[in-house]
Amino acid sequence: MTQVKLPEWGKSKAQILKMMREFSGQDADWRGGKTWSLVYHANEETLELAKEAYLMFFSENGLNPMAFPSLKKFETEVIAMTAAMLGGPEAVGNMTTGGTESIMLAVKAARDWAREKKPGATAPEMILPLTAHPSFEKAGHYFGVKSVHIPVTPDFRADPQAARKALTNNTIMIAGSAVCYPYGVIDPIPELAALALENKLWFHTDACLGGFMLPFLKKLGRKIIPFDFSVPGVCSISADIHKYGYGPKGASTVTYRNSELRKRQFYVYADWPGGVYASPTMTGTRAGGALAASWAVLNFLGEDGYLKLADQAMNLTAKLIDGINAIPGLKVMGRPDMSVFAFSSDTLNMFELGELMEKKGWHLDRQQMPPALHLIVTPHHARMVEPFLSDLRSAAAELSKKGKSDASGMAAIYGMIGTIPDRKAAAQFVLAFLDDLFKVK
Ligand SMILES: Cc1ncc(COP(=O)(O)O)c(C=O)c1O
């Protein structure tokens, strides 16, 4: 294994920046608009403002809001704006480092709430649609809450009947997505939350993806299944600023219907010689830059800006969906509620197609069960709709000429992982891969 040590003598700033620029040459080309995941870009002005605001508060630490009243102002105002947007002007919450942390905090709060309200639930369980984000699984793994999966109906939305059947004396929580990552559809939140309310359970809406899109789509006149605090029974909502909020990486929100529910999120240790330790979220030190840049972006874009961006993303999505459905052999899965969707095929090997597109410079996430390719559309993709469709058309034609053949390279690996019947073995395979990935080469 290659050994990398701290250099004996520091290098110059110019040298370091030059090296870093070179390294970035290997990265997914999101600036060129060829990346369909991981980066949410509105426009240059928004990005530049976010960077400037981030740098202005680069060193400040959000752990102690008393030391930095500016950060407290940013965080509480970002949460107030988010809560009002999500139909809960009275709701409270905190900023976190991302969707995963927001979801983990909500699961932890629900667990601790249930310990008081439902002491009979000695082995707590949460009911999750199959399409719920894996961060719920991670939360369950960390906090000892077992996930109980329910299937989705043919439109890829959670099945409320199945949720009812999955209830046990140990159920403490039900969750739904608005929208789910794999297919971009909103679960039937009103039915699921009503079931939670009827059974005195916590309900969480995961609006990490849709939180900063759906409220604007509704204002633009689109029919949106209610998902926010306007729905009785919704206790908490996660909504990410670093996705369609177009903020800096490391910025999400978790909001609760009231302070009584949020109380279980906080952590306080009063007996430490270092002082009384009070931490609102999972991390200790909190990057002031992320709080500041989020506040800056929300105020810069305003409702008007978000409405325009949401409209643009939806227009591009409609063109992409029509274009993909017109390619022989390809079909968009379900009817996406926003600018996130997957497409699949009955005849073509989707992983081979992903590889062919990769060779043409496009970065698309792969899905499994069934194999599919996934797109997250932002206004930044405007120039790329036609080039993308044209490359996809030729890649699909090339593949169908070749006929069904065994996949090779990465396509074979994706296919193999998706079809290993023993899912624990599949996870073991990926664990070994991760171990190798995070080594210096
Ligand atoms: C629906 C949904 N929930 C949660 C998450 C987790 O967010 P993060 O990657 O910011 O932790 C994602 C990420 O894509 C998501 O799409």
The ligand as an SDF file (V2000), in Angstrom:
LIG
                    3D

 16 16  0  0  0  0  0  0  0  0999 V2000
  -35.2430   11.3300   -0.1020 C   0  0  0  0  0  0  0  0  0  0  0  0
  -33.8840   11.4640    0.5260 C   0  0  0  0  0  0  0  0  0  0  0  0
  -33.7720   11.4030    1.8690 N   0  0  0  0  0  0  0  0  0  0  0  0
  -32.5770   11.5110    2.4880 C   0  0  0  0  0  0  0  0  0  0  0  0
  -31.4160   11.6820    1.7760 C   0  0  0  0  0  0  0  0  0  0  0  0
  -30.1000   11.7610    2.4980 C   0  0  0  0  0  0  0  0  0  0  0  0
  -29.5160   13.0080    2.3180 O   0  0  0  0  0  0  0  0  0  0  0  0
  -27.9490   13.2770    2.5320 P   0  0  0  0  0  0  0  0  0  0  0  0
  -27.2510   12.5690    1.4120 O   0  0  0  0  0  0  0  0  0  0  0  0
  -27.8660   14.7730    2.4390 O   0  0  0  0  0  0  0  0  0  0  0  0
  -27.5540   12.7840    3.8540 O   0  0  0  0  0  0  0  0  0  0  0  0
  -31.5000   11.7510    0.3750 C   0  0  0  0  0  0  0  0  0  0  0  0
  -30.2930   11.9160   -0.4330 C   0  0  0  0  0  0  0  0  0  0  0  0
  -30.3100   11.8680   -1.6460 O   0  0  0  0  0  0  0  0  0  0  0  0
  -32.7610   11.6450   -0.2660 C   0  0  0  0  0  0  0  0  0  0  0  0
  -32.8730   11.6860   -1.5970 O   0  0  0  0  0  0  0  0  0  0  0  0
  1  2  1  0
  2  3  1  0
  2 15  2  0
  3  4  2  0
  4  5  1  0
  5  6  1  0
  5 12  2  0
  6  7  1  0
  7  8  1  0
  8  9  2  0
  8 10  1  0
  8 11  1  0
 12 13  1  0
 12 15  1  0
 13 14  2  0
 15 16  1  0
M  END
$$$$
